[in-house]
């Protein structure tokens, strides 16, 4: 199978070969013909599966079928974070290099005026975070009456971040006749309700198990006392000569503290999270990509959508409160066919979180140790039968209430009590309740 056999035009196929793509990924093989057919699509897919090209390529082809008559936008792509929006916009530009389509991206945290100017010039594809898009709408900078195609990318994360009200407002403003594409890594009740109201007889697309990406990732656990984690991380970075490692912390403050400590240890590091300005985040990411800094410390939401090619190493400095986030985190490595390593520094108080993760990915992760860093408080070697991860999942962790009405697509991520949960009992530092916007 190749891209042209999926029905894509020669210009679009050429753009994919320029990117070095030889064969469509499984999600692309399913989504591209479905989108080209003009039907609504509901896809269970996460970052790393090639989903962006899966909706962008056919969307561009459909727009190319007739020219723009007004100022547009004709396709609206909503994404949860600035970084993801910027990356989707980059993809739209890459794939449309041989066609005359114009695209722009708008997100919060930067000046609104230049975005207004861009919109005034007219465009085909607009990639946006929901909050900024509503702000622009309220200032009469954008109209939606020409929208033919709507994409909700990472819909689950948009809901987690409290964007549902903005999304509903935007939906109410769109022309009734349009094509809708919904991409989500998990399918909670909230997503299903949104999908039911939005999609008309959708083609359902799903790729194999949610942890296919993870299978290419070698994973291990280092049981260690909380107080020793920074020293152990420094040692691992040095001893293994890691030149590019993405480290996850649970909180923004934790990310800052760890960055400072690493810098003090002589390891170049930068933090990326929602309290940083957009400029600082972009700078940190590009320095990391260029190899100017060795360690990028990120919170879950800030890291969502980061696509750093051939990232060899991911470290969980702390385990996430929500087991599915573990899969998202380690999906930063081993992308698009490459192999990677993910290791987790786990202290005894995180035993339950680890048990929840191992239950989700259906395997026990190998434990490793480093001399001098053996924990004084041991982790249980096997997940305790009693450990119930649903308890760490917060308000939707109702352990079974979230079935699969209507037999809709279900990746392993569409499990009952899935990542839809808001706060967990551990505080859930990063997540906001629905109805509140949250910066990424
Ligand atoms: P995404 O899931 O959209 O974030 O894409 C993940 C990564 O896979 C990106 O770096 C894409 O450039 C890359 N990619 C997308 N489609 C393909 C393909 N068919 N072959 C190889 N790499 C791809």
Boltz pocket constraint, residues with backbone or C-beta under 6 A from the ligand:
constraints:
  - pocket:
      binder: B
      contacts: [[A, 19], [A, 20], [A, 21], [A, 22], [A, 23], [A, 24], [A, 25], [A, 28], [A, 46], [A, 47], [A, 48], [A, 49], [A, 50], [A, 51], [A, 52], [A, 53], [A, 305], [A, 307], [A, 309], [A, 335], [A, 336]]
      max_distance: 6.0
